[in-house]
Amino acid sequence: MALKRTPETAPQTTLRARLPDRYLTPDDIAEIFEVPKETVYAWRKKRIGPPGFRVGKHIRYDPAEVFTHVTHLKNIDREAA
């Protein structure tokens, strides 16, 4: 049974307000960026998305690195404008 996320615990809210105290899953990343989970896996394969790491057969994302990745993308976008 899937856990029901409240607005206070949703990954998008957590990333904007503060860093969560757990590693993020591909489902969390897909929810944060509002993209399909397949897109998250494609980003990882092409090495263009937030950096992830393996824990056994599972992929996890450090929220601090996700935040850094987003900041980097925003800076690139601002410089291009």
C-alpha positions in Angstrom: 0.0 0.0 0.0 1.4 3.4 -1.0 1.9 6.1 1.6 -0.3 9.1 1.3 1.7 12.2 1.1 0.4 15.4 2.7 1.3 18.8 1.3 3.9 19.1 4.1 5.6 15.8 3.2 5.4 16.0 -0.6 8.8 16.0 -2.2 8.1 19.3 -4.0 7.3 21.1 -0.7 10.2 19.6 1.1 12.7 20.6 -1.6 11.5 24.2 -1.6 11.2 24.5 2.2 14.2 22.5 3.5 16.1 19.3 2.6 14.4 16.0 3.6 16.2 13.8 6.1 16.1 10.8 3.8 17.4 9.8 0.4 15.0 10.3 -2.5 13.7 7.6 -4.8 13.2 7.8 -8.5 9.5 8.2 -7.8 10.3 11.2 -5.6 12.4 12.8 -8.3 9.6 12.2 -10.9 7.1 13.8 -8.5 9.4 16.8 -7.8 10.0 17.5 -11.4 6.5 16.4 -12.5 7.9 14.0 -15.2 7.3 10.3 -15.8 9.6 8.0 -13.9 10.9 6.8 -17.2 12.3 10.3 -17.8 14.2 10.1 -14.6 15.8 6.8 -15.7 16.6 8.4 -19.1 18.2 11.3 -17.4 20.4 9.0 -15.4 21.3 6.9 -18.4 22.3 10.1 -20.3 23.9 11.6 -17.2 22.0 14.8 -17.5 19.8 14.7 -14.4 20.4 14.9 -10.7 23.2 12.5 -9.7 22.0 9.3 -8.1 23.7 6.3 -6.6 23.0 2.6 -6.2 22.1 0.9 -2.9 22.0 -2.7 -4.0 19.6 -2.8 -6.9 17.9 0.5 -5.9 18.7 4.1 -7.1 18.7 6.8 -4.5 19.3 10.6 -4.7 20.9 12.8 -2.1 18.5 15.7 -1.6 21.5 18.1 -1.2 22.8 17.0 -4.6 19.3 17.4 -6.2 19.1 20.9 -4.8 22.6 21.7 -6.2 21.6 20.3 -9.6 18.5 22.5 -9.7 20.5 25.6 -8.7 23.1 24.8 -11.4 20.3 24.5 -14.1 18.7 27.8 -12.9 22.1 29.5 -13.2 22.7 28.2 -16.7 19.2 29.3 -17.7 19.8 32.8 -16.3 23.1 33.2 -18.1 21.6 32.1 -21.4 18.8 34.7 -21.1 
